[in-house]
């Protein structure tokens, strides 16, 4: 009987040991499970929170590493590589040199961008330069014009006929041919242009940017707003320079170099990722309402089409026009045709006696292919 009692006690002790072991295993499993879940959560949110644990001086490095890590996973280029130009010391020296040579006394430069298709003889570039030569007091502005070429052919052509040229050539990308509106290469070229202008601002130069399909008939300075950071022409103007509902066109703008415009151009370029597949003008039409603009204190105004017109909404009278833009027009040949018509209108207008020009409100010839 005593042996039986000892056996029973022994069995109970074994049972307790087995239960204890089982509980330990369960507890260890639960602990590992909790740790695993925490790791997953931290990994998921790492891009957001990891930077908060490091000083500001290290944030840019960590951010770049995280961006590279994300790009390796997605198979895409990192945002830094995709959205920002990188310049060697030699390229920066060259750019600073041509900016200094072309700048006016207040460090303002007129800038246009071109590719080979637009610089071919008797193409857009020739018409563009001709407008400066036949315009009213615009010929002298050619010495302040910097032509930025997207390819080697355009750069070589520029060097043949103009003083200030700069090569903005992208490795492994061919920007030489005509780029159809909203095609992949067209979008790359427009965003590359936008970021190039940011670099100009960071080098402390103001700029008047003009598309090469814009004719210059008069000096624009008297019609720019003073104490404004960023002012831009419109496809359609609502007779109020403050109204954000105006339809801006990125082909013509006057931008002053300061902290506000540099921050704005960075924001504008980053917004490309927020609105993929859109060109820089469409994105501008969205972000012009952003609270960020008010936050940084950017002063933005919209320019009147009476002075800065285009085929969308022509300047009504040649007596007032400063520039004419071949907007609302797709196709290089169509642009060339109608720009030549506008050139002829201007020549006929300028051939009139002074009194007749002033007394009669001359307008543009119709019909046109564009508009």
C-alpha positions, 0 to 999 in steps of 0.5 A, a space after each residue: 500500500 505504501 508503495 502504491 501511495 509513493 507511485 501515485 505521488 510520483 505520477 503526480 510530480 511527473 504530471 506537474 513537470 510535464 504541465 510546467 514544461 508545456 506552459 514554458 513552451 507556450 509562453 516562449 512561443 507567445 513571446 516569440 510571436 509578440 516579438 515577430 509582430 513588433 518587428 513587422 510593425 517597426 519594419 513597416 513604419 521604419 521609413 516614417 519613424 526611424 529618422 526621429 531617433 537620429 540628429 538632423 545632421 544624419 537624416 539626409 543620409 538615412 533618408 537617402 539610404 532608405 530611398 535606395 533600399 526602397 528602389 532596390 525592392 521596387 526595381 525603380 530608380 531612387 527618387 533622388 536619381 529620378 527627380 534631381 539633376 546631379 552636377 559635377 564640379 566641372 559642369 557647375 563651373 561651366 553653368 556659372 560661367 555662362 549664367 554670368 556672361 548672359 546675366 543683366 546687371 540685376 543677375 536676371 537671365 532669359 532662358 530657353 530650352 531646345 532639342 535638335 528638332 527645334 534647332 534645325 535650319 528654318 525651324 522654331 529656333 530661327 523664328 524665335 531669334 528672328 522675333 527678337 531682331 524685328 521686335 520693338 527694342 528687343 534685339 538687345 535682349 539677345 545678349 541676355 539669352 541663354 539657350 539650353 540644349 538637350 542634346 549635342 546636335 542642338 548644342 552644336 547648332 546653337 554655337 553656330 548662331 548664338 553667343 550663350 549656349 549650354 549643354 544639358 545632356 542626359 546620359 543614355 537618353 536621346 532628346 534630339 527628336 521631336 517629342 510628341 506631347 505627353 509622351 514619355 520622353 516629352 515628360 522627362 524633358 519637361 521635368 528635367 527643365 523644371 529641375 534645371 531652373 531650380 539649380 539656376 535659382 540656387 546659383 542666385 540668378 533670377 530668370 525669365 523662362 521662355 519657350 522657343 515657340 514664343 515670339 518676342 515683340 516688345 520688352 516685357 519688363 514694364 508689365 511685370 509685377 514688382 515685389 513678386 517672387 513668381 509670375 507666369 503667363 496664362 493660356 486663359 486669363 480671368 482679368 485678375 492677376 491674383 486669381 489662382 483659377 487662371 490657367 497658367 502656362 509654364 512656357 513663360 515666367 519670371 522668377 526671382 531667386 530667393 528662399 521662397 522660390 527655391 523651396 517652391 521649385 523643390 516642392 513642384 518637382 517632388 509633386 511629380 511623384 504625387 501626380 505621376 503621368 502628368 507634365 509640369 504644367 498640369 502639376 502646377 495647376 494642382 499645387 497652385 492651391 496648396 497651403 504650402 505656398 502660403 506657408 513659405 510666403 511665396 508671392 505668385 501672380 498671373 500675367 495678362 494675355 493682353 501683353 503675354 498672349 498665345 494662340 489659346 487667347 491671343 493678345 487682342 491688339 498688336 499695339 500692346 503685345 509683348 509675346 505671342 506663344 504657339 500654345 494650344 497647338 500640337 505638332 512642330 509643323 503646325 507651330 512653324 506655320 502659324 508662328 510665321 503668320 504672326 511674324 508676317 502680321 508683325 512685319 506688316 504692322 511695323 511697316 505702317 507709319 507711326 501715327 497709323 500704328 497708334 491710331 488703329 488697333 491692329 489684330 492678328 490674321 485669321 484663320 490659323 491651323 492652331 488655336 
